[in-house]
């Protein structure tokens, strides 16, 4: 499978197409004119036409938290 332009992996392409297909099945209007009535195929055609894309999310930066020292118990 050829990697579609604008996607970093086949997985992200499939996830975008699946999400858009679900939107189409729930009543969203197609963004391209097509002869297909299958939501999955319409979603693929929309991606190929550049109407639907993928923005790679930035990795979240977790704040650094300094650990407090654990108090040691004295042996009696």
Gaussian input, Z-matrix of N, CA and C with variables (Angstrom, degrees):
# hf/3-21g

backbone

0 1
 N
 C     1     B1
 C     2     B2     1     A1
 N     3     B3     2     A2     1     D1
 C     4     B4     3     A3     2     D2
 C     5     B5     4     A4     3     D3
 N     6     B6     5     A5     4     D4
 C     7     B7     6     A6     5     D5
 C     8     B8     7     A7     6     D6
 N     9     B9     8     A8     7     D7
 C    10    B10     9     A9     8     D8
 C    11    B11    10    A10     9     D9
 N    12    B12    11    A11    10    D10
 C    13    B13    12    A12    11    D11
 C    14    B14    13    A13    12    D12
 N    15    B15    14    A14    13    D13
 C    16    B16    15    A15    14    D14
 C    17    B17    16    A16    15    D15
 N    18    B18    17    A17    16    D16
 C    19    B19    18    A18    17    D17
 C    20    B20    19    A19    18    D18
 N    21    B21    20    A20    19    D19
 C    22    B22    21    A21    20    D20
 C    23    B23    22    A22    21    D21
 N    24    B24    23    A23    22    D22
 C    25    B25    24    A24    23    D23
 C    26    B26    25    A25    24    D24
 N    27    B27    26    A26    25    D25
 C    28    B28    27    A27    26    D26
 C    29    B29    28    A28    27    D27
 N    30    B30    29    A29    28    D28
 C    31    B31    30    A30    29    D29
 C    32    B32    31    A31    30    D30
 N    33    B33    32    A32    31    D31
 C    34    B34    33    A33    32    D32
 C    35    B35    34    A34    33    D33
 N    36    B36    35    A35    34    D34
 C    37    B37    36    A36    35    D35
 C    38    B38    37    A37    36    D36
 N    39    B39    38    A38    37    D37
 C    40    B40    39    A39    38    D38
 C    41    B41    40    A40    39    D39
 N    42    B42    41    A41    40    D40
 C    43    B43    42    A42    41    D41
 C    44    B44    43    A43    42    D42
 N    45    B45    44    A44    43    D43
 C    46    B46    45    A45    44    D44
 C    47    B47    46    A46    45    D45
 N    48    B48    47    A47    46    D46
 C    49    B49    48    A48    47    D47
 C    50    B50    49    A49    48    D48
 N    51    B51    50    A50    49    D49
 C    52    B52    51    A51    50    D50
 C    53    B53    52    A52    51    D51
 N    54    B54    53    A53    52    D52
 C    55    B55    54    A54    53    D53
 C    56    B56    55    A55    54    D54
 N    57    B57    56    A56    55    D55
 C    58    B58    57    A57    56    D56
 C    59    B59    58    A58    57    D57
 N    60    B60    59    A59    58    D58
 C    61    B61    60    A60    59    D59
 C    62    B62    61    A61    60    D60
 N    63    B63    62    A62    61    D61
 C    64    B64    63    A63    62    D62
 C    65    B65    64    A64    63    D63
 N    66    B66    65    A65    64    D64
 C    67    B67    66    A66    65    D65
 C    68    B68    67    A67    66    D66
 N    69    B69    68    A68    67    D67
 C    70    B70    69    A69    68    D68
 C    71    B71    70    A70    69    D69
 N    72    B72    71    A71    70    D70
 C    73    B73    72    A72    71    D71
 C    74    B74    73    A73    72    D72
 N    75    B75    74    A74    73    D73
 C    76    B76    75    A75    74    D74
 C    77    B77    76    A76    75    D75
 N    78    B78    77    A77    76    D76
 C    79    B79    78    A78    77    D77
 C    80    B80    79    A79    78    D78
 N    81    B81    80    A80    79    D79
 C    82    B82    81    A81    80    D80
 C    83    B83    82    A82    81    D81
 N    84    B84    83    A83    82    D82
 C    85    B85    84    A84    83    D83
 C    86    B86    85    A85    84    D84
 N    87    B87    86    A86    85    D85
 C    88    B88    87    A87    86    D86
 C    89    B89    88    A88    87    D87
 N    90    B90    89    A89    88    D88
 C    91    B91    90    A90    89    D89
 C    92    B92    91    A91    90    D90
 N    93    B93    92    A92    91    D91
 C    94    B94    93    A93    92    D92
 C    95    B95    94    A94    93    D93
 N    96    B96    95    A95    94    D94
 C    97    B97    96    A96    95    D95
 C    98    B98    97    A97    96    D96
 N    99    B99    98    A98    97    D97
 C   100   B100    99    A99    98    D98
 C   101   B101   100   A100    99    D99
 N   102   B102   101   A101   100   D100
 C   103   B103   102   A102   101   D101
 C   104   B104   103   A103   102   D102
 N   105   B105   104   A104   103   D103
 C   106   B106   105   A105   104   D104
 C   107   B107   106   A106   105   D105
 N   108   B108   107   A107   106   D106
 C   109   B109   108   A108   107   D107
 C   110   B110   109   A109   108   D108
 N   111   B111   110   A110   109   D109
 C   112   B112   111   A111   110   D110
 C   113   B113   112   A112   111   D111
 N   114   B114   113   A113   112   D112
 C   115   B115   114   A114   113   D113
 C   116   B116   115   A115   114   D114
 N   117   B117   116   A116   115   D115
 C   118   B118   117   A117   116   D116
 C   119   B119   118   A118   117   D117
 N   120   B120   119   A119   118   D118
 C   121   B121   120   A120   119   D119
 C   122   B122   121   A121   120   D120
 N   123   B123   122   A122   121   D121
 C   124   B124   123   A123   122   D122
 C   125   B125   124   A124   123   D123
 N   126   B126   125   A125   124   D124
 C   127   B127   126   A126   125   D125
 C   128   B128   127   A127   126   D126
 N   129   B129   128   A128   127   D127
 C   130   B130   129   A129   128   D128
 C   131   B131   130   A130   129   D129
 N   132   B132   131   A131   130   D130
 C   133   B133   132   A132   131   D131
 C   134   B134   133   A133   132   D132
 N   135   B135   134   A134   133   D133
 C   136   B136   135   A135   134   D134
 C   137   B137   136   A136   135   D135
 N   138   B138   137   A137   136   D136
 C   139   B139   138   A138   137   D137
 C   140   B140   139   A139   138   D138
 N   141   B141   140   A140   139   D139
 C   142   B142   141   A141   140   D140
 C   143   B143   142   A142   141   D141
 N   144   B144   143   A143   142   D142
 C   145   B145   144   A144   143   D143
 C   146   B146   145   A145   144   D144
 N   147   B147   146   A146   145   D145
 C   148   B148   147   A147   146   D146
 C   149   B149   148   A148   147   D147
 N   150   B150   149   A149   148   D148
 C   151   B151   150   A150   149   D149
 C   152   B152   151   A151   150   D150
 N   153   B153   152   A152   151   D151
 C   154   B154   153   A153   152   D152
 C   155   B155   154   A154   153   D153
 N   156   B156   155   A155   154   D154
 C   157   B157   156   A156   155   D155
 C   158   B158   157   A157   156   D156
 N   159   B159   158   A158   157   D157
 C   160   B160   159   A159   158   D158
 C   161   B161   160   A160   159   D159
 N   162   B162   161   A161   160   D160
 C   163   B163   162   A162   161   D161
 C   164   B164   163   A163   162   D162
 N   165   B165   164   A164   163   D163
 C   166   B166   165   A165   164   D164
 C   167   B167   166   A166   165   D165
 N   168   B168   167   A167   166   D166
 C   169   B169   168   A168   167   D167
 C   170   B170   169   A169   168   D168
 N   171   B171   170   A170   169   D169
 C   172   B172   171   A171   170   D170
 C   173   B173   172   A172   171   D171
 N   174   B174   173   A173   172   D172
 C   175   B175   174   A174   173   D173
 C   176   B176   175   A175   174   D174
 N   177   B177   176   A176   175   D175
 C   178   B178   177   A177   176   D176
 C   179   B179   178   A178   177   D177
 N   180   B180   179   A179   178   D178
 C   181   B181   180   A180   179   D179
 C   182   B182   181   A181   180   D180
 N   183   B183   182   A182   181   D181
 C   184   B184   183   A183   182   D182
 C   185   B185   184   A184   183   D183
 N   186   B186   185   A185   184   D184
 C   187   B187   186   A186   185   D185
 C   188   B188   187   A187   186   D186
 N   189   B189   188   A188   187   D187
 C   190   B190   189   A189   188   D188
 C   191   B191   190   A190   189   D189
 N   192   B192   191   A191   190   D190
 C   193   B193   192   A192   191   D191
 C   194   B194   193   A193   192   D192
 N   195   B195   194   A194   193   D193
 C   196   B196   195   A195   194   D194
 C   197   B197   196   A196   195   D195
 N   198   B198   197   A197   196   D196
 C   199   B199   198   A198   197   D197
 C   200   B200   199   A199   198   D198
 N   201   B201   200   A200   199   D199
 C   202   B202   201   A201   200   D200
 C   203   B203   202   A202   201   D201
 N   204   B204   203   A203   202   D202
 C   205   B205   204   A204   203   D203
 C   206   B206   205   A205   204   D204
 N   207   B207   206   A206   205   D205
 C   208   B208   207   A207   206   D206
 C   209   B209   208   A208   207   D207
 N   210   B210   209   A209   208   D208
 C   211   B211   210   A210   209   D209
 C   212   B212   211   A211   210   D210
 N   213   B213   212   A212   211   D211
 C   214   B214   213   A213   212   D212
 C   215   B215   214   A214   213   D213
 N   216   B216   215   A215   214   D214
 C   217   B217   216   A216   215   D215
 C   218   B218   217   A217   216   D216
 N   219   B219   218   A218   217   D217
 C   220   B220   219   A219   218   D218
 C   221   B221   220   A220   219   D219
 N   222   B222   221   A221   220   D220
 C   223   B223   222   A222   221   D221
 C   224   B224   223   A223   222   D222
 N   225   B225   224   A224   223   D223
 C   226   B226   225   A225   224   D224
 C   227   B227   226   A226   225   D225

   B1=1.4451
   B2=1.5187
   B3=1.2965
   B4=1.4585
   B5=1.5246
   B6=1.3201
   B7=1.4559
   B8=1.5202
   B9=1.3123
   B10=1.4595
   B11=1.5250
   B12=1.3205
   B13=1.4634
   B14=1.5312
   B15=1.3124
   B16=1.4498
   B17=1.5162
   B18=1.3283
   B19=1.4584
   B20=1.5136
   B21=1.3318
   B22=1.4545
   B23=1.5214
   B24=1.3440
   B25=1.4636
   B26=1.5296
   B27=1.3018
   B28=1.4626
   B29=1.5218
   B30=1.3128
   B31=1.4691
   B32=1.5353
   B33=1.3296
   B34=1.4648
   B35=1.5283
   B36=1.3429
   B37=1.4683
   B38=1.5268
   B39=1.3209
   B40=1.4624
   B41=1.5261
   B42=1.3264
   B43=1.4672
   B44=1.5315
   B45=1.3312
   B46=1.4653
   B47=1.5270
   B48=1.3260
   B49=1.4674
   B50=1.5246
   B51=1.3143
   B52=1.4663
   B53=1.5195
   B54=1.3326
   B55=1.4644
   B56=1.5306
   B57=1.3316
   B58=1.4706
   B59=1.5274
   B60=1.3290
   B61=1.4653
   B62=1.5253
   B63=1.3210
   B64=1.4670
   B65=1.5348
   B66=1.3302
   B67=1.4618
   B68=1.5254
   B69=1.3330
   B70=1.4650
   B71=1.5261
   B72=1.3173
   B73=1.4629
   B74=1.5223
   B75=1.3228
   B76=1.4701
   B77=1.5243
   B78=1.3290
   B79=1.4498
   B80=1.5141
   B81=1.3179
   B82=1.4587
   B83=1.5312
   B84=1.3119
   B85=1.4547
   B86=1.5228
   B87=1.3425
   B88=1.4682
   B89=1.5239
   B90=1.3309
   B91=1.4572
   B92=1.5208
   B93=1.3232
   B94=1.4640
   B95=1.5264
   B96=1.3213
   B97=1.4632
   B98=1.5290
   B99=1.3206
   B100=1.4596
   B101=1.5210
   B102=1.3246
   B103=1.4588
   B104=1.5240
   B105=1.3205
   B106=1.4554
   B107=1.5197
   B108=1.3051
   B109=1.4635
   B110=1.5309
   B111=1.3276
   B112=1.4605
   B113=1.5236
   B114=1.3214
   B115=1.4602
   B116=1.5279
   B117=1.3212
   B118=1.4614
   B119=1.5296
   B120=1.3189
   B121=1.4676
   B122=1.5277
   B123=1.3255
   B124=1.4678
   B125=1.5245
   B126=1.3227
   B127=1.4637
   B128=1.5280
   B129=1.3295
   B130=1.4589
   B131=1.5223
   B132=1.3215
   B133=1.4620
   B134=1.5249
   B135=1.3179
   B136=1.4614
   B137=1.5332
   B138=1.3168
   B139=1.4614
   B140=1.5228
   B141=1.3326
   B142=1.4601
   B143=1.5302
   B144=1.3425
   B145=1.4603
   B146=1.5286
   B147=1.3239
   B148=1.4525
   B149=1.5176
   B150=1.3202
   B151=1.4636
   B152=1.5194
   B153=1.3178
   B154=1.4640
   B155=1.5175
   B156=1.3066
   B157=1.4586
   B158=1.5015
   B159=1.3044
   B160=1.4579
   B161=1.5118
   B162=1.3153
   B163=1.4546
   B164=1.5148
   B165=1.3204
   B166=1.4547
   B167=1.5221
   B168=1.3220
   B169=1.4653
   B170=1.5226
   B171=1.3178
   B172=1.4527
   B173=1.5254
   B174=1.3051
   B175=1.4613
   B176=1.5236
   B177=1.2952
   B178=1.4597
   B179=1.5213
   B180=1.2924
   B181=1.4548
   B182=1.5172
   B183=1.2913
   B184=1.4531
   B185=1.5269
   B186=1.3169
   B187=1.4689
   B188=1.5243
   B189=1.3096
   B190=1.4588
   B191=1.5222
   B192=1.2984
   B193=1.4519
   B194=1.5271
   B195=1.3125
   B196=1.4590
   B197=1.5234
   B198=1.2998
   B199=1.4621
   B200=1.5217
   B201=1.2946
   B202=1.4610
   B203=1.5173
   B204=1.3141
   B205=1.4555
   B206=1.5280
   B207=1.2886
   B208=1.4660
   B209=1.5291
   B210=1.3252
   B211=1.4707
   B212=1.5300
   B213=1.2912
   B214=1.4618
   B215=1.5281
   B216=1.2991
   B217=1.4605
   B218=1.5188
   B219=1.2950
   B220=1.4596
   B221=1.5163
   B222=1.3312
   B223=1.4659
   B224=1.5234
   B225=1.3152
   B226=1.4602
   B227=1.4969
   A1=108.75
   A2=116.31
   A3=121.96
   A4=108.90
   A5=116.14
   A6=121.08
   A7=109.58
   A8=116.52
   A9=122.82
   A10=109.26
   A11=116.38
   A12=120.82
   A13=110.42
   A14=116.49
   A15=121.78
   A16=114.07
   A17=116.72
   A18=121.14
   A19=109.06
   A20=115.60
   A21=120.05
   A22=113.15
   A23=116.70
   A24=119.85
   A25=109.43
   A26=115.11
   A27=120.26
   A28=110.31
   A29=116.01
   A30=120.67
   A31=110.98
   A32=117.18
   A33=119.38
   A34=110.69
   A35=117.17
   A36=120.34
   A37=110.94
   A38=116.28
   A39=121.04
   A40=110.38
   A41=117.12
   A42=120.46
   A43=111.52
   A44=117.26
   A45=120.71
   A46=110.07
   A47=116.77
   A48=120.22
   A49=110.90
   A50=117.74
   A51=121.15
   A52=111.29
   A53=116.25
   A54=119.13
   A55=111.01
   A56=116.21
   A57=119.39
   A58=110.50
   A59=118.21
   A60=121.57
   A61=110.14
   A62=116.45
   A63=120.20
   A64=110.16
   A65=117.59
   A66=121.10
   A67=110.50
   A68=115.81
   A69=120.09
   A70=111.27
   A71=116.96
   A72=120.55
   A73=111.81
   A74=116.43
   A75=120.65
   A76=112.52
   A77=117.69
   A78=120.01
   A79=117.18
   A80=118.71
   A81=121.26
   A82=109.62
   A83=116.54
   A84=121.25
   A85=110.80
   A86=118.42
   A87=120.88
   A88=110.93
   A89=116.21
   A90=122.10
   A91=112.62
   A92=117.24
   A93=122.54
   A94=108.50
   A95=115.72
   A96=118.15
   A97=107.73
   A98=115.72
   A99=120.61
   A100=109.47
   A101=115.12
   A102=120.99
   A103=110.91
   A104=116.12
   A105=120.75
   A106=110.76
   A107=115.81
   A108=120.41
   A109=110.87
   A110=117.15
   A111=121.31
   A112=109.53
   A113=115.23
   A114=121.01
   A115=111.94
   A116=117.03
   A117=120.40
   A118=111.15
   A119=116.44
   A120=120.70
   A121=111.16
   A122=116.85
   A123=120.68
   A124=108.98
   A125=117.65
   A126=121.57
   A127=110.75
   A128=117.73
   A129=121.30
   A130=111.17
   A131=116.91
   A132=120.51
   A133=111.25
   A134=117.26
   A135=120.95
   A136=110.63
   A137=116.72
   A138=120.82
   A139=109.98
   A140=117.09
   A141=121.43
   A142=111.33
   A143=117.12
   A144=121.21
   A145=112.35
   A146=116.96
   A147=120.32
   A148=114.13
   A149=117.36
   A150=121.58
   A151=112.03
   A152=116.74
   A153=122.29
   A154=106.90
   A155=116.52
   A156=119.75
   A157=112.33
   A158=113.60
   A159=121.98
   A160=107.77
   A161=115.78
   A162=120.97
   A163=106.66
   A164=115.17
   A165=119.13
   A166=108.82
   A167=116.95
   A168=119.27
   A169=111.47
   A170=114.82
   A171=119.51
   A172=108.88
   A173=116.64
   A174=117.27
   A175=109.89
   A176=116.04
   A177=119.26
   A178=109.00
   A179=114.42
   A180=120.00
   A181=108.18
   A182=115.37
   A183=120.19
   A184=108.65
   A185=116.66
   A186=117.93
   A187=110.43
   A188=114.35
   A189=119.39
   A190=108.23
   A191=115.11
   A192=121.15
   A193=107.48
   A194=114.14
   A195=118.11
   A196=109.00
   A197=115.53
   A198=120.95
   A199=109.25
   A200=114.72
   A201=119.63
   A202=108.63
   A203=116.80
   A204=117.97
   A205=111.09
   A206=116.46
   A207=121.89
   A208=107.60
   A209=116.81
   A210=118.49
   A211=110.17
   A212=115.05
   A213=121.73
   A214=108.58
   A215=116.56
   A216=121.19
   A217=108.63
   A218=115.24
   A219=119.59
   A220=109.40
   A221=115.82
   A222=120.61
   A223=108.55
   A224=118.16
   A225=120.80
   A226=110.74
   D1=130.07
   D2=178.40
   D3=-77.04
   D4=134.39
   D5=179.84
   D6=-72.76
   D7=123.38
   D8=-178.92
   D9=-67.64
   D10=140.95
   D11=-178.97
   D12=-62.87
   D13=136.72
   D14=179.63
   D15=95.52
   D16=-1.91
   D17=179.59
   D18=-118.16
   D19=140.31
   D20=-179.07
   D21=-87.13
   D22=-14.32
   D23=178.57
   D24=-158.13
   D25=162.55
   D26=176.67
   D27=-65.69
   D28=-32.71
   D29=179.23
   D30=-60.35
   D31=-46.45
   D32=-179.12
   D33=-65.73
   D34=-35.37
   D35=176.76
   D36=-62.15
   D37=-46.38
   D38=-179.32
   D39=-63.74
   D40=-40.96
   D41=-179.66
   D42=-64.68
   D43=-40.96
   D44=178.67
   D45=-67.09
   D46=-44.73
   D47=179.68
   D48=-63.22
   D49=-40.06
   D50=179.64
   D51=-66.01
   D52=-42.07
   D53=179.52
   D54=-65.80
   D55=-41.57
   D56=179.03
   D57=-67.64
   D58=-37.98
   D59=177.70
   D60=-62.00
   D61=-39.84
   D62=178.25
   D63=-64.55
   D64=-39.14
   D65=176.95
   D66=-62.02
   D67=-42.01
   D68=179.50
   D69=-65.19
   D70=-39.68
   D71=178.75
   D72=-66.04
   D73=-27.27
   D74=-179.52
   D75=-88.34
   D76=5.98
   D77=173.37
   D78=113.97
   D79=-1.19
   D80=178.10
   D81=-66.21
   D82=145.83
   D83=-179.18
   D84=-82.93
   D85=139.82
   D86=177.76
   D87=-62.91
   D88=146.21
   D89=-179.77
   D90=-91.72
   D91=-7.76
   D92=177.47
   D93=-131.54
   D94=154.30
   D95=174.67
   D96=-82.94
   D97=134.52
   D98=-175.10
   D99=-147.26
   D100=159.68
   D101=176.94
   D102=-94.49
   D103=-11.33
   D104=-176.97
   D105=-82.44
   D106=145.17
   D107=176.05
   D108=-106.75
   D109=-1.70
   D110=-179.37
   D111=-86.84
   D112=128.51
   D113=-175.40
   D114=-61.68
   D115=-37.84
   D116=-178.97
   D117=-63.88
   D118=-43.34
   D119=-179.81
   D120=-68.55
   D121=-38.90
   D122=178.03
   D123=-63.08
   D124=-42.32
   D125=178.84
   D126=-61.41
   D127=-41.20
   D128=177.97
   D129=-63.97
   D130=-40.00
   D131=178.82
   D132=-67.72
   D133=-36.01
   D134=177.22
   D135=-65.14
   D136=-40.46
   D137=178.09
   D138=-65.25
   D139=-44.60
   D140=-179.76
   D141=-62.93
   D142=-32.40
   D143=179.68
   D144=-81.19
   D145=-6.88
   D146=179.57
   D147=82.38
   D148=14.87
   D149=-179.34
   D150=-84.53
   D151=-24.91
   D152=179.23
   D153=-125.58
   D154=133.30
   D155=-177.79
   D156=-135.36
   D157=-170.02
   D158=-175.85
   D159=-138.12
   D160=127.85
   D161=174.59
   D162=-109.99
   D163=120.29
   D164=-177.66
   D165=-71.27
   D166=123.50
   D167=-179.46
   D168=-68.55
   D169=147.19
   D170=175.94
   D171=-74.66
   D172=143.08
   D173=176.77
   D174=-66.33
   D175=137.94
   D176=-179.20
   D177=-75.71
   D178=136.63
   D179=178.94
   D180=-95.21
   D181=118.16
   D182=-179.81
   D183=-82.74
   D184=135.79
   D185=179.02
   D186=-67.32
   D187=143.34
   D188=178.33
   D189=-80.90
   D190=127.15
   D191=179.63
   D192=-114.96
   D193=124.72
   D194=178.83
   D195=-77.82
   D196=132.36
   D197=-179.59
   D198=-79.86
   D199=137.09
   D200=175.39
   D201=-78.89
   D202=146.29
   D203=177.26
   D204=-67.13
   D205=142.15
   D206=179.24
   D207=-83.43
   D208=125.47
   D209=-179.51
   D210=-67.69
   D211=138.14
   D212=179.28
   D213=-94.36
   D214=136.62
   D215=177.69
   D216=-87.67
   D217=136.14
   D218=179.55
   D219=-79.09
   D220=138.90
   D221=176.50
   D222=-73.45
   D223=134.73
   D224=179.73
   D225=-96.55

